[in-house]
Amino acid sequence: MQERNTHYCSNCQITIPNDQEYQAHYRSDFHRYNIRRRLMNLESVSFEIFQKKFLESQSNTSCSSSQAQTYSCTTCKKNFFSSGTYSQHLNSAKHKQVLKDNRKNSDSLEKKQIQNLPEQCLFCEYTYETVDQVYNHMNTDHGFFIREKDSLVDMKGLIECLRNIIEKQFYCLSCPSIFASSDSAKQHMLDKGHCFMPNEHYDELCHFYDFTEKIKKLLQLDEIPELSELSFEEILELDSLKSDSRISEFEVVEQTPEQQARRAQLMHYIDIINQNRAKVLPNGELQLPNGKILGHRSLKQFYDQSHVVPLPQKNNHLPLQYQTQQAIKNVGNDFI
């Protein structure tokens, strides 16, 4: 019986006395190692050689892990081999002073770039002589376009305002993402294809437009009451009265008297448009400015019905007996 229970592993070339050890051997790393060697057309090794190689591999991994535990400071360009010395270096006065100097240098460089390069592309480092050349570059290379360009009055001011949003606020122009630096914001816009004018920030960008002619065409009026004859004090008073109901999310930037007059005139045109707008009645019908009423399609089944309204009859409110007496009298009068 004992001879029947013994097993022989041809891969490892060893004999196993019982079934339990045989199953454990097939799950061991020693057996798997010899199987891999056999697949590679190599000879099997004994258990002693396998143990030596296993211990050597463990020692090599421990040495490599100890060598990999190095700490480097990129600002000071120094390497440390323990966490204690690295933490002491981070808390040292020299390291903090180097950080302050680097921040000052980066801030000064950004200010120089903003001040000295007004005709620079918003998304890359290309510079041109005029603002029109910058816009043509951004339009052809980055797909950037100015909305309502026909009504634009100050292109240079608009581009500078968009530059401040990117350079100082670190915002993306197309999505509400905020970044740690202007370079990361620009890289995000180039990667995602977000090189477009923002849909929001209307209060910051409307000062560079003049929609007077376009509003006149929409209203189809030859003469619109102008506000240019009013004084600046009257314009400011009119603007303050109309801006109470139009509270904006953004803080209004300081405006020149001409910009304030233009804004008050725009609000006046908007009021004229609102007076000529269609109104929605409480029953859901739409009343047009010319007096016509449009019904909603949900009530179509009721509009299609044609009700026969009976005509009012004379003396319907009198009793039946009195009506018959009056009829008899009328007949007698006819014969007379």
Secondary structure, DSSP 4 states (H G I P E B T S, - for coil): -HHHH-EEETTTTEEESSHHHHHHHHTSHHHHHHHHHHHTT-----HHHHHHHHHHHHHHHHHHHHHH--EEETTTTEEESSHHHHHHHHTSHHHHHHHHHHHHHHHHHHHHHHHH-TTB-SSSS-B-SSHHHHHHHHHHHH----TTGGGBS-HHHHHHHHHHHHHTT-B-SSS--B-SSHHHHHHHHHHHT--S--SS-HHHHGGGB--HHHHHHHHT-S----STTS-HHHHHHHHHHHHTTS--SSPPPP--HHHHHHHHHHHHHHHHHHHTS-EE-TTS-EE-TTS-EE--GGGHHHHS----PPPPPTTTTS-HHHHHHHHHHHHHHHH-
